[in-house]
Amino acid sequence: MTVSPIARASRLTLGLLTAALLGSTALAQDAGPLRLVPLESQRERPAEAWSPRDGAARPAPMPREITSGIVAVDDLGTISTDATGVLDPRAGGLPADLWAGSRRDVVARALEALPVAAPSPARHDLARRLLLLAAAPPTGDGPALIDLRAERLVALGATADALRLIAAVPANQMTETLAKARLDALLIEGGLDDACTLADQAVGRWDTPVWQKAQVFCALRGDRREQAGLALTMLREQGIDDPAFLWAAEQMSGVRGPAPGDIGTPTPLALAMLLHLGKPLPKGLVDKAEPWMLRAIALAPAGSKAAEPAVRVPAAERAALSGAVSPAELAAVYRAQTFPESAFAQPLAGIVGAPTPLSHALLFQLAEKQTLPAALAEVVARALELAERTGLGAPVAALHAPLIEKVAPAADLMWFAEPAARALYRAGRFDSAGEWFQAAANAAAADARARAVADSLWPLYRLSVEAVSDRWPEQRMAAWRSLMVQRAGETAGNEPTDTRVARLHARLLSLLHATGDRVEVTDWAPLWDALPVADGFVPRAPVWHAVAAAADELRVGETVLYGLMALGDAAPADVSDAALHRVVESLRVVGLEDAARRIAIEAAVAAGL
């Protein structure tokens, strides 16, 4: 779709005026690898004039730690609790009028259906920003959006952010739903004293079992067994059905009966009780854990069996895969593990060839010990190799991105250029990744290895730069495809070489077109008979059409919501090209260029481009 300049100008003016009314807010800066604001991009240079990009300054990254509350106003100038946020629109990369033209009841239904478990840091980041933004709410009747936003943040595992959002709501406007979300977030984050204080305050205000359950835990935690026993009796008389809570309460009371056959999915309260017991978690619980649960286990208190490395580290890694644990938090978990000196002296091939649950932590600690660029590159390359095999490519790439940026592109490190650049692209550090591509392209004429690296990285480079009106160099596409044919032939697998290359080619063309490149019908023609029946995750028809409709009418917030719903909880490599195209193009149409490119590149790398 083409948006008229007048429509774009009007929307931009309205967004700037709204942002001005909101005023500025000081935000703490954090140099973490996840950048949430648009990056300075570069246009592709002609093939005959490859040279290193200029030293354009990088914008400061969007902070994960947000310390102040912001309240927007609705169209009548009245304060709205639903407009409360802790993320300034100018810093969050989303417009202050993102709900303009939207209906409250429709947005509420979409928020309830927002996916939270996708193994995609890029999607987690976009959802998190949407939920935290201070923005005038949509019009019409419907549920309180601040309640839904807090609940979805907890489900995402963004519990620290949920606490900040709830703290920005005035005390006299606190609802029970918000209080429950705060209780859950405190329990997940390990703030048990604050959780118990909240339970004591809430039990006299709201007559629902959750507060009585919380008081049982707090009483048992304080060794007030008689009080806990009385409350438990009352809960049983009410006929509560919560096997995880009841079993955990019995265990804390000294009744050492076996765990029930199926405790179901525990609530944050029940999980906090299980972790407080300091005993091993029920078998299979971690395997089906949701993002918030993985985060709670990753943050389990010292002395708990859940804090043992074999449990905590895999939980933290899986939480990082969905964005529920940040790269900095994963690094802290890795650094907390202890290894004998002999572990660091063993050959890298042995660590990667026979991995253990702590191999990623060992390699990360080993990488941080290196002082020579070549040695650092060798360790990081092995860590990235292992991550691809274990399905942790995205979080391990983000974790090692700051270390990779310490290694300057050089001719004698050309072997490291491809894994380094792919990791940096995956981590959203497009400028740094582009420097490796440019270095390879500059050396391509005289170095066959550099030429192969440049050919391999070209699609990611092209996807990462601003949309260009000129046609990509035909020799670039031909060289890339030729390299893919060669590599597919060298890799054993059940899929024929022609089919695999056609799949990669189709994904590349789809993403190039979605990010604004000019793709012609003639580009698709060679693939018509080469591809099997389309596969991958495809959204249901209502969501499919809703994404395009929202983008056509420049309803930014709805475009983000429906786009995330269209991608679902599927892994980036498992989403269909059609769904990716629709979502990436729709985000770009409403002005969210950075989010569109992050999702596109995440899907490209995951698919093997």
Buried (B, 14 or more C-beta within 10 A) or exposed (E): EEBEEEEBEEBEEBBBEBBEEBEEBEBEEBEBBBBBBBBEBBEBBEBEEBEEBEEEEEEEBBBBBBEBBBBBBBEEEEEBBBBBBBBBBBBBBBBBBBBBBBBBEBBBBBBEBBBBBBBBBBBBBBBBBBBBBBBBBBBEEBBBBBBBBBBBBBBBBBBBBBBBBBBBBEEEEBBBBBBBBBBBBBBBBBBBEBBBEBBEEBBEEEEEBBBBBBBBBBBBBEEBBEBBBEBBEEBEEEEBEBBBBBBBBBBBBEEEEEBEEEBEEBBBBBBBBBBBBBBBBBEEBBEEBBBBBBBBBBBBEEEBBBBEBEBBBBBBBBBBBBBBBBBBBBBBBBEBBEEEEEBBEEEBEEBBEEBEBBBBBBBBBBBBEBEEBEEBBBBBBBBBBBBBEBBBBBBBBBBBBBBBBEBEBBBEBBBBBBBBBBBBBBBBBBBBBBBBBBBBBBBBEEBEBBBBBBBBBBBBBBBBBBBEEEEBBEEBBEBBBEBBBBBBEEEEEEEEBEBBBBBBBBBBBBBBBBBBBEBEEEBBEEBEEBBEEEEBBBBEEEBBEBBBBBBBBBBBBBBBBBBBBBBBBBBBBBBBBBBBBBBBBBBBBBBBBBBBBBBBBBBBBBBBB
